[in-house]
Amino acid sequence: MTGDGITRIIREDFKQGVHELVPLERWWIDPYLVIGEVRSSKKQVVIDVANKDGGAHVDDDVPSRHVAATLPPFLFGVNENFIRPDLARGTVAQAGGELLDYLERHFSAYIV
């Protein structure tokens, strides 16, 4: 997302820009999505989306971190065209892209 009103992916791959390569376990369990006092790891976000948004089961026990990620306390937009971003689904998509990048870098001989 950019400030010029044009929606686009700023970094299409992980070869450019500033980032830090970390061990896979740290990438999966360290806090990643921070909304106020709520901190969630990629693992927690992915599991919450799978459990609550069309995956494993549906029940009334929704973790507060999932509520914060799917209904964050802010809006994006201009000229009364506002949306509330679903940060949980965005995080799952980003985690998927990062995991594919990891697998391609470390296991390219096994990927067909």
N, C-alpha and C positions, 0 to 999 in steps of 0.2 A: 504494500500500500504506500502511496506517495502523497505528498502534499499538493501536487499540481492537478489533482482531480482525475488523473488517469490511473486505472488499476492495472498493475502488472507485477510480475515476479521480478524482483530486483536482482536476485542472485539465482541463476538457473542451475548452477552446480556448486560443488564444494571445493573447486579448484581455485576460486578467487575469493577475495574478501577476507575478513578477519574471523578466524574460528580456531578452536583448540581441539585437537584430536585427543580423546580420552579413552580409557578402557571401556569395553562394552557394558560391563556391569555398572560402572559409575554413570555412564550415559543413560542407562535404563532406570536407576533408582534414585539418583540425586534430584533435589528440587529443581523444577524447570519452569512450570507455569505459576507465576506469583500474581495473585489478585488480592490486594490489601494484606491481611494477615494470613490468608489461605495460600499454602504452598503445596504443589502437587508434583510428583515425579511423572515422567512419561509413562512408566508402568501403571501408576494409579489412574492416569487419564485414559489410557488405552483400555484398561480393564473396566473402568466406569462406563465408558462409551459402549463397550461390548455388552455389559450387564444391563444398562438402562436405556440404550437407544437402539433397540432392535436386535439384540443379541441373545444372550443366554437366558435371561428371565426378566420379568417386570414385577416390581413390588413397590410398596409405599416407602421403603427404607432407602431413600436417596441420600448419599453422602453430601454434606454441605460443600465439599470441594467440587463436586460435580455440578451442583446448582450454581456455584460461583462461576464455573467455567462455561456453562451453557447459557447462563443469563447474567453476564457480567454487569456491574453497576455503571455502565457507560454506553454511549451510542456513538456511531460514526455517521457522518453525512453532512450535507449542506442544503440550504434552501428548503427546509422542512422534509427532506428526503433522508430520513434517518433509519439506520438498521442497528440491531444489537448483534454483534458478532458472536458466533458459536466458537469460542476459543478451544473447546474440547475437541471438536471435529477438526479444526485447523491444526491442533497439536498432533492428533493421530495421523493426519496427512503428512505433516512435516516429519514425524518420527518414521513413518514408512519410507519416505524418500531418503532419510539419513541411513536407515537400516539397509536399504538396497545399495547405497553407496558403499557402506561398510562391507557388505557381502561381495560386491564386485571387486573391491580392492584386495580383500583377503582370501577370497575363494573363487577367483575368476576361472581357474582351471576346472572347476566342478560345475560351472554354470553353462547351460547349453543355450 
